[in-house]
Amino acid sequence: MRALYTTTALLALAPAALCQWTTDTLSVARDEIGATSIGTLALFGGGFTGSFTVPPVRYDTVDIYDASTDTWSTATLSMARSWPAATSADGRAFFGGGRNAAGPTRRVDIYDSQADTWTTAELSQGRDLLVAASAAGKVFFAGGRISTDAPSSLVDIYDTQTDTWTTAALSVARFSLAATSVGTLVLFAGGTAPWHSDRVDIYDTSTSTWSTAVLSEARSRLAATSVAGQAFFAGGFSTTVDIFEASSGTWTTANLSVPRNDLGATSVGHWAVFAGGALSTTVDLFDTSTQTWSTTTFSLGRRRIAATTVGGQALFAGGRAGNTQHDTVDVFEPTLGLLYCTPANPNSSGAPARISADGSLFVADQDFTLTAESLPAGEFGYFLVGSNQGTFQPPGSQGILCLACGFQGCGGIGRFNHAGMIIQGPAGSIDVDLASLPLSPPAPVQPGETWNFQCWFRDQGTSNFTDAISVAFL
């Protein structure tokens, strides 16, 4: 069971918002893991343990988290190795390259989530410290290290539609670079060549052409992610964040709160999240909806973290602190409000149902979404709203109503049960009209007001509830 803790993000331009953290564990403590997500699954493959005093061990373990059921399972790669590069495309997850006991490998393990099968392929050249990214049905494995301090410029490209492999070349050979995709573009930035590089190679899948750009600062062992049409390249023995706006082709810069390398980066909702690095517990958050930066902390400072996002959760797994590898998984769920009555009572799916909110706290933006997850499959439900909190178990219900009056005949609770608002398990969302909450009579949300939300649903002949969320609007 995950441990739960919450922390307040210190926003630069707006009052504090809340984010929820939980922790979990991998089946084996390790670093140098490849991570990617596909559908409801997050996969963490390969890895390494060892130090000056502990003999090295490389792993074929794949830890798989299913966000729809909040459960973990394991699989195995065809070869134990560290530093595999991972990405996903068209229902398949790819783990390519890395280092086994004999040195850099060409092996690519491919998981088909629809068939639940594993197959293998081979890169044209064995290498570790490479990167992977995907866009428009193409999978890219770029750069890497052929042997000690010998960089590669090779790019292996797999086309998921034609099931064919081709090769290309980066403009500068390098390893320990960062890669991400935004729109039709795939970007490969920084790295060691053998000195730190500022080069960015950009492949446009719509035209099958390459171009180059430069970072504001040469650096290696940086992290990359994309969200809301922007690509972010952060850290690398630095506080610098280079930000590429895909629609305009322009670059800007920002700064992390502390300099660090070997950090983890991913995006969730409208947030870009940069966690750990060196021995830092600091997490830098960029909210693309407000264009503001904030900071929080996670449970354990460590570097060489594997990061990916699934089911509205950003997962930061494994890593090392000093000479010790860890099995910790820190799970970040951004929310616009404060969860309470959590966890809810389990339902017939075997898990407690969860509520979350996304969008903007500003009433004038009219951008507010409620989501309920882990509901029983096929059962219907609808969201509730109230001005007060409370605890009440309606007769015959398996759950707790966390709004401040009884379920029947309470004029103080609104029901989002009009046409188009009924949801059906296992998950559902609605866009809330903040100008007309479904009270009697309907009421608008005013800046400065706090409202509470929950979801009621049928549960095998009875009923149940999610946890609840309190939102202070601006």
C-alpha positions as CSV (number, residue, x, y, z in Angstrom):
1,M,0.0,0.0,0.0
2,R,1.3,3.4,-0.9
3,A,2.2,5.9,1.9
4,L,0.5,9.3,1.5
5,Y,1.9,12.7,2.2
6,T,1.0,16.1,1.0
7,T,3.0,19.3,0.5
8,T,2.3,22.8,-0.4
9,A,3.9,24.2,-3.6
10,L,5.2,27.7,-3.2
11,L,3.8,29.5,-6.3
12,A,5.6,32.6,-7.5
13,L,2.6,34.5,-8.7
14,A,-0.5,32.9,-7.1
15,P,-1.5,31.7,-3.7
16,A,-0.3,28.2,-2.8
17,A,-1.9,25.2,-4.5
18,L,-1.7,21.7,-3.1
19,C,-0.1,18.6,-4.6
20,Q,-0.4,15.1,-3.3
21,W,2.6,12.7,-3.0
22,T,2.5,9.0,-2.3
23,T,5.4,6.5,-2.1
24,D,5.7,3.0,-3.4
25,T,8.5,0.5,-4.0
26,L,10.0,-1.3,-6.9
27,S,10.6,-5.1,-6.6
28,V,14.4,-4.5,-6.7
29,A,16.4,-1.5,-5.6
30,R,18.4,-0.2,-8.5
31,D,19.4,2.8,-10.7
32,E,20.1,3.3,-14.4
33,I,16.5,2.2,-15.3
34,G,14.7,2.8,-18.5
35,A,11.1,4.1,-18.0
36,T,8.1,4.6,-20.3
37,S,4.3,4.5,-20.2
38,I,1.7,2.9,-22.5
39,G,-2.0,3.1,-21.9
40,T,-2.6,2.6,-18.2
41,L,0.8,1.0,-17.7
42,A,4.1,2.5,-16.5
43,L,7.1,0.2,-17.1
44,F,10.5,0.4,-15.4
45,G,13.0,-1.9,-17.1
46,G,16.6,-3.0,-16.4
47,G,18.9,-1.3,-14.0
48,F,22.1,-1.6,-11.9
49,T,23.4,-2.0,-8.4
50,G,27.0,-1.8,-7.3
51,S,29.6,0.5,-5.8
52,F,33.3,0.5,-5.1
53,T,32.7,-2.1,-2.4
54,V,29.7,-4.0,-3.9
55,P,30.1,-6.1,-7.1
56,P,28.0,-4.8,-10.0
57,V,24.7,-6.5,-10.8
58,R,22.6,-5.7,-13.9
59,Y,18.9,-6.6,-14.0
60,D,16.4,-7.9,-16.5
61,T,13.5,-7.0,-14.2
62,V,10.6,-4.9,-15.5
63,D,8.4,-3.4,-12.8
64,I,4.9,-2.6,-14.3
65,Y,2.4,-0.3,-12.6
66,D,-1.2,-0.4,-13.7
67,A,-2.8,2.9,-12.9
68,S,-6.3,1.6,-13.5
69,T,-6.1,-0.9,-10.7
70,D,-3.3,0.6,-8.6
71,T,-1.4,-2.7,-8.8
72,W,2.2,-3.7,-9.6
73,S,3.5,-6.8,-11.5
74,T,6.8,-7.8,-13.0
75,A,8.1,-9.1,-16.3
76,T,11.6,-9.7,-17.7
77,L,13.7,-8.3,-20.5
78,S,15.5,-10.8,-22.8
79,M,18.8,-9.6,-21.4
80,A,19.9,-8.1,-18.1
81,R,21.3,-4.6,-18.7
82,S,21.7,-1.1,-17.3
83,W,20.9,2.2,-19.0
84,P,18.4,1.0,-21.6
85,A,16.7,3.8,-23.4
86,A,12.9,3.6,-23.3
87,T,9.9,5.0,-25.2
88,S,6.5,4.0,-26.5
89,A,4.6,4.2,-29.7
90,D,1.4,2.7,-31.2
91,G,0.6,0.4,-28.3
92,R,4.2,-0.8,-27.9
93,A,6.9,-0.1,-25.3
94,F,10.6,-0.2,-26.4
95,F,13.7,-0.8,-24.3
96,G,16.8,-0.3,-26.5
97,G,20.5,-0.6,-26.0
98,G,22.2,-0.3,-22.6
99,R,25.1,-2.2,-21.1
100,N,25.3,-5.8,-20.1
101,A,28.2,-7.7,-18.5
102,A,30.0,-7.8,-21.9
103,G,29.6,-4.1,-22.7
104,P,27.2,-2.0,-24.8
105,T,24.4,-4.0,-26.4
106,R,22.3,-3.7,-29.5
107,R,19.3,-5.5,-28.0
108,V,15.8,-3.9,-28.2
109,D,13.0,-5.5,-26.1
110,I,9.5,-4.6,-27.4
111,Y,6.3,-5.1,-25.3
112,D,3.0,-5.2,-27.2
113,S,0.3,-4.1,-24.7
114,Q,-2.6,-5.3,-26.8
115,A,-1.2,-8.9,-27.2
116,D,0.6,-8.9,-23.9
117,T,3.7,-10.3,-25.6
118,W,7.4,-9.5,-25.7
119,T,9.6,-9.6,-28.8
120,T,13.1,-8.5,-29.6
121,A,15.0,-6.5,-32.3
122,E,18.5,-5.2,-32.7
123,L,20.0,-1.7,-33.1
124,S,22.6,-1.2,-35.8
125,Q,25.2,-0.5,-33.2
126,G,25.6,-1.5,-29.5
127,R,25.7,1.5,-27.1
128,D,24.7,2.7,-23.7
129,L,23.9,6.2,-22.4
130,L,21.7,6.7,-25.5
131,V,18.3,8.3,-25.5
132,A,14.9,7.3,-26.9
133,A,11.9,9.3,-28.1
134,S,8.9,8.8,-30.4
135,A,6.6,10.8,-32.6
136,A,4.1,10.2,-35.5
137,G,4.6,6.4,-35.3
138,K,8.4,6.6,-35.4
139,V,10.7,5.4,-32.6
140,F,14.2,7.0,-32.3
141,F,17.3,5.7,-30.4
142,A,20.0,8.4,-30.6
143,G,23.6,8.9,-29.7
144,G,25.2,6.9,-26.8
145,R,28.5,5.5,-25.9
146,I,30.2,2.8,-27.9
147,S,32.9,2.2,-25.4
148,T,34.5,4.2,-22.5
149,D,34.2,7.9,-23.5
150,A,33.7,7.1,-27.2
151,P,30.5,8.9,-28.3
152,S,28.2,7.8,-31.2
153,S,26.2,9.9,-33.6
154,L,24.1,7.1,-34.8
155,V,20.2,7.3,-34.8
156,D,18.3,4.1,-35.2
157,I,14.7,4.8,-36.4
158,Y,11.9,2.2,-36.3
159,D,8.7,2.9,-38.3
160,T,5.8,1.2,-36.5
161,Q,3.6,1.3,-39.6
162,T,6.0,-0.4,-42.0
163,D,7.9,-2.5,-39.4
164,T,11.2,-1.3,-40.8
165,W,14.4,0.1,-39.4
166,T,16.5,2.9,-40.9
167,T,19.5,4.9,-39.6
168,A,20.5,8.6,-39.5
169,A,23.1,10.6,-37.8
170,L,23.2,13.4,-35.2
171,S,25.3,16.5,-36.2
172,V,27.6,15.9,-33.2
173,A,28.4,12.5,-31.7
174,R,27.6,12.5,-28.0
175,F,26.3,10.5,-25.0
176,S,24.4,11.4,-21.8
177,L,22.1,13.7,-23.9
178,A,18.4,14.3,-23.4
179,A,15.5,13.8,-25.8
180,T,11.8,14.6,-26.0
181,S,9.1,15.1,-28.7
182,V,6.7,18.0,-29.2
183,G,4.1,18.0,-32.0
184,T,5.8,16.6,-35.1
185,L,9.3,17.3,-33.8
186,V,11.8,15.1,-32.0
187,L,14.6,17.0,-30.2
188,F,18.0,15.6,-29.0
189,A,19.9,18.1,-26.8
190,G,23.2,18.5,-25.0
191,G,25.4,15.6,-24.0
192,T,29.1,14.7,-23.7
193,A,31.1,14.9,-27.0
194,P,33.5,14.3,-25.1
195,W,33.1,17.7,-23.7
196,H,29.7,19.2,-22.7
197,S,27.7,20.1,-25.8
198,D,25.1,22.8,-26.5
199,R,24.0,21.2,-29.8
200,V,20.3,20.4,-30.4
201,D,19.4,18.1,-33.3
202,I,15.7,18.4,-34.4
203,Y,13.9,15.9,-36.6
204,D,10.6,16.9,-38.2
205,T,8.5,13.8,-38.8
206,S,6.1,15.8,-41.1
207,T,8.9,16.6,-43.6
208,S,11.5,13.9,-42.7
209,T,14.1,16.6,-42.4
210,W,16.8,17.5,-39.8
211,S,17.8,20.9,-38.5
212,T,19.9,22.1,-35.6
213,A,19.8,24.7,-32.8
214,V,21.8,25.4,-29.7
215,L,21.1,25.5,-26.0
216,S,21.9,28.6,-24.0
217,E,24.6,26.7,-22.2
218,A,26.6,23.6,-23.0
219,R,25.8,20.8,-20.6
220,S,25.4,17.0,-20.1
221,R,23.4,14.7,-17.9
222,L,20.3,17.0,-18.3
223,A,16.7,15.9,-18.4
224,A,13.9,16.6,-20.9
225,T,10.1,16.6,-21.0
226,S,7.3,18.3,-23.0
227,V,3.9,19.7,-22.2
228,A,1.5,22.2,-23.8
229,G,3.5,22.6,-27.0
230,Q,6.8,23.3,-25.2
231,A,9.9,21.2,-24.8
232,F,12.0,21.7,-21.6
233,F,15.7,20.8,-21.2
234,A,16.7,21.2,-17.5
235,G,19.7,20.9,-15.3
236,G,22.9,19.2,-16.2
237,F,25.4,20.6,-13.6
238,S,23.3,23.8,-13.9
239,T,20.1,25.5,-12.9
240,T,19.4,26.4,-16.6
241,V,16.1,25.4,-18.3
242,D,16.0,25.9,-22.0
243,I,12.4,26.0,-23.3
244,F,11.5,25.5,-26.9
245,E,8.1,26.7,-28.1
246,A,7.1,24.4,-31.0
247,S,4.5,26.7,-32.6
248,S,6.9,29.6,-33.0
249,G,10.2,27.8,-33.1
250,T,11.5,30.2,-30.4
251,W,13.7,29.5,-27.4
252,T,13.6,31.1,-23.9
253,T,15.3,30.2,-20.6
254,A,14.3,29.8,-17.0
255,N,16.0,28.4,-13.9
256,L,15.6,25.6,-11.5
257,S,15.7,26.5,-7.9
258,V,19.0,24.5,-7.3
259,P,21.6,23.2,-9.8
260,R,21.7,19.5,-10.3
261,N,22.4,16.7,-12.8
262,D,21.0,13.2,-13.3
263,L,17.6,14.4,-12.4
264,G,14.2,13.0,-13.5
265,A,11.8,14.9,-15.7
266,T,8.2,14.2,-16.9
267,S,4.9,16.0,-17.4
268,V,1.5,15.5,-15.9
269,G,-1.6,17.5,-16.7
270,H,-0.4,21.0,-17.5
271,W,2.7,20.6,-15.2
272,A,6.3,20.0,-16.1
273,V,8.0,18.2,-13.2
274,F,11.8,18.1,-12.5
275,A,12.7,15.9,-9.5
276,G,15.9,15.0,-7.6
277,G,19.3,15.0,-9.1
278,A,22.6,14.8,-7.1
279,L,21.2,14.3,-3.6
280,S,18.5,16.8,-3.8
281,T,14.9,16.3,-2.5
282,T,13.8,19.4,-4.5
283,V,11.1,19.2,-7.1
284,D,10.7,22.1,-9.5
285,L,7.2,22.5,-11.0
286,F,6.3,24.6,-14.0
287,D,2.5,25.3,-14.5
288,T,2.0,26.0,-18.2
289,S,-1.6,27.3,-17.4
290,T,-0.2,30.2,-15.3
291,Q,3.4,30.2,-16.6
292,T,4.7,30.1,-13.1
293,W,7.3,28.1,-11.3
294,S,7.0,26.5,-7.8
295,T,8.9,24.1,-5.7
296,T,8.1,21.1,-3.4
297,T,10.0,18.2,-2.1
298,F,9.8,14.4,-2.4
299,S,10.7,11.6,0.0
300,L,14.3,10.8,-0.8
301,G,17.1,12.8,-2.4
302,R,18.8,10.7,-5.1
303,R,20.1,10.9,-8.7
304,R,19.8,8.7,-11.8
305,I,16.0,8.6,-11.4
306,A,13.7,7.0,-13.9
307,A,10.6,9.1,-14.6
308,T,7.4,8.6,-16.5
309,T,3.7,9.5,-16.3
310,V,0.5,7.4,-16.3
311,G,-3.1,7.9,-15.3
312,G,-2.5,11.5,-14.2
313,Q,0.4,10.5,-11.9
314,A,4.1,11.3,-12.4
315,L,6.3,8.5,-11.1
316,F,10.0,8.9,-10.1
317,A,11.5,5.5,-9.5
318,G,14.7,4.0,-8.2
319,G,18.0,6.0,-8.2
320,R,21.0,6.2,-6.0
321,A,22.1,8.3,-3.0
322,G,25.9,8.1,-2.7
323,N,26.8,4.4,-3.2
324,T,23.4,3.1,-2.3
325,Q,20.6,2.2,-4.8
326,H,17.0,2.6,-3.7
327,D,13.6,1.0,-4.5
328,T,11.6,4.1,-3.7
329,V,8.9,5.3,-6.2
330,D,7.7,8.8,-5.5
331,V,4.3,9.4,-7.1
332,F,3.1,13.0,-7.8
333,E,-0.5,13.9,-8.4
334,P,-1.2,17.6,-9.0
335,T,-4.5,18.9,-7.7
336,L,-6.2,22.2,-7.6
337,G,-7.4,21.5,-4.1
338,L,-6.9,19.6,-0.9
339,L,-8.1,16.0,-0.7
340,Y,-9.9,14.9,2.4
341,C,-11.8,11.8,3.5
342,T,-9.0,9.9,1.8
343,P,-8.8,7.1,1.0
344,A,-12.4,6.3,0.4
345,N,-13.9,3.0,1.4
346,P,-13.0,0.3,-1.2
347,N,-15.6,-0.6,-3.8
348,S,-16.3,-3.8,-5.7
349,S,-13.3,-3.0,-8.0
350,G,-11.1,-3.8,-5.1
351,A,-9.8,-0.3,-4.8
352,P,-11.0,3.0,-3.3
353,A,-12.4,5.4,-5.8
354,R,-10.5,8.7,-6.2
355,I,-11.5,12.3,-7.2
356,S,-9.2,14.9,-8.7
357,A,-9.6,18.4,-10.1
358,D,-7.7,20.0,-13.0
359,G,-7.8,23.3,-14.9
360,S,-7.5,26.8,-13.3
361,L,-8.3,28.1,-9.8
362,F,-9.3,31.4,-11.4
363,V,-13.1,31.7,-11.8
364,A,-12.8,34.0,-14.7
365,D,-10.9,31.3,-16.7
366,Q,-13.9,29.0,-16.7
367,D,-11.5,26.1,-16.9
368,F,-12.3,23.5,-14.2
369,T,-12.6,19.7,-14.6
370,L,-13.6,17.0,-12.1
371,T,-12.4,13.4,-12.7
372,A,-13.3,10.2,-10.8
373,E,-11.2,7.0,-11.1
374,S,-11.2,3.4,-9.9
375,L,-15.0,3.1,-10.1
376,P,-16.6,-0.3,-10.6
377,A,-16.6,-1.0,-14.4
378,G,-20.0,-0.3,-16.0
379,E,-21.6,1.4,-12.9
380,F,-22.9,4.9,-13.3
381,G,-22.3,7.9,-11.0
382,Y,-22.4,11.6,-10.8
383,F,-20.5,14.4,-9.0
384,L,-21.7,16.3,-6.0
385,V,-20.9,19.8,-4.7
386,G,-21.4,21.5,-1.3
387,S,-20.2,24.5,0.5
388,N,-19.3,22.6,3.7
389,Q,-17.5,19.4,4.7
390,G,-18.9,16.6,6.9
391,T,-19.1,12.9,7.3
392,F,-22.3,10.9,6.9
393,Q,-23.0,7.3,5.8
394,P,-26.3,7.2,3.9
395,P,-28.5,4.2,4.7
396,G,-27.6,1.2,2.6
397,S,-24.4,2.8,1.2
398,Q,-21.0,1.3,1.4
399,G,-19.3,4.7,1.4
400,I,-19.1,8.0,3.3
401,L,-20.6,11.3,2.1
402,C,-18.1,13.9,3.0
403,L,-20.3,17.0,2.3
404,A,-22.1,18.6,5.2
405,C,-25.6,17.1,5.2
406,G,-27.6,13.9,4.6
407,F,-27.8,12.5,1.1
408,Q,-31.6,12.7,0.7
409,G,-33.5,15.9,0.8
410,C,-30.5,18.2,1.4
411,G,-30.8,21.5,-0.5
412,G,-27.2,22.3,0.4
413,I,-25.7,19.6,-1.9
414,G,-25.8,20.0,-5.7
415,R,-25.9,17.1,-8.1
416,F,-24.2,17.1,-11.5
417,N,-26.7,14.6,-12.8
418,H,-28.2,16.4,-15.9
419,A,-27.8,15.1,-19.4
420,G,-24.2,14.6,-20.4
421,M,-22.9,14.7,-16.8
422,I,-23.6,11.1,-15.8
423,I,-20.3,9.1,-15.9
424,Q,-19.7,5.4,-16.1
425,G,-17.0,3.4,-14.5
426,P,-14.1,2.7,-14.3
427,A,-13.5,6.4,-14.8
428,G,-15.2,9.6,-16.0
429,S,-14.8,13.4,-16.1
430,I,-17.0,16.5,-16.5
431,D,-16.3,20.1,-17.2
432,V,-17.9,22.3,-14.5
433,D,-19.7,25.5,-15.4
434,L,-18.5,27.7,-12.6
435,A,-21.2,30.3,-13.4
436,S,-24.0,27.8,-12.5
437,L,-23.4,25.2,-9.8
438,P,-26.4,22.8,-9.7
439,L,-27.8,24.0,-6.4
440,S,-31.3,25.1,-5.7
441,P,-31.4,27.7,-7.0
442,P,-28.3,27.5,-9.2
443,A,-25.3,29.5,-7.9
444,P,-22.2,30.9,-9.4
445,V,-18.7,30.4,-7.9
446,Q,-17.3,33.7,-6.6
447,P,-13.6,34.5,-6.2
448,G,-12.5,33.8,-2.7
449,E,-15.1,31.0,-2.1
450,T,-14.2,27.4,-1.2
451,W,-16.3,24.6,-2.6
452,N,-16.2,20.9,-1.9
453,F,-16.7,18.1,-4.5
454,Q,-17.2,14.4,-4.4
455,C,-18.5,11.6,-6.7
456,W,-21.4,9.2,-5.8
457,F,-21.7,5.9,-7.8
458,R,-23.6,2.7,-7.9
459,D,-21.7,-0.3,-6.6
460,Q,-23.2,-3.8,-7.2
461,G,-26.7,-3.1,-5.9
462,T,-25.7,-0.5,-3.4
463,S,-23.8,2.8,-3.6
464,N,-20.4,4.2,-2.7
465,F,-18.3,7.4,-2.9
466,T,-14.9,8.7,-3.9
467,D,-12.8,10.6,-1.5
468,A,-13.5,14.4,-1.6
469,I,-11.7,17.5,-2.6
470,S,-11.9,21.1,-1.3
471,V,-11.1,23.9,-3.8
472,A,-10.4,27.6,-2.9
473,F,-11.2,29.6,-6.0
474,L,-9.5,32.9,-6.9
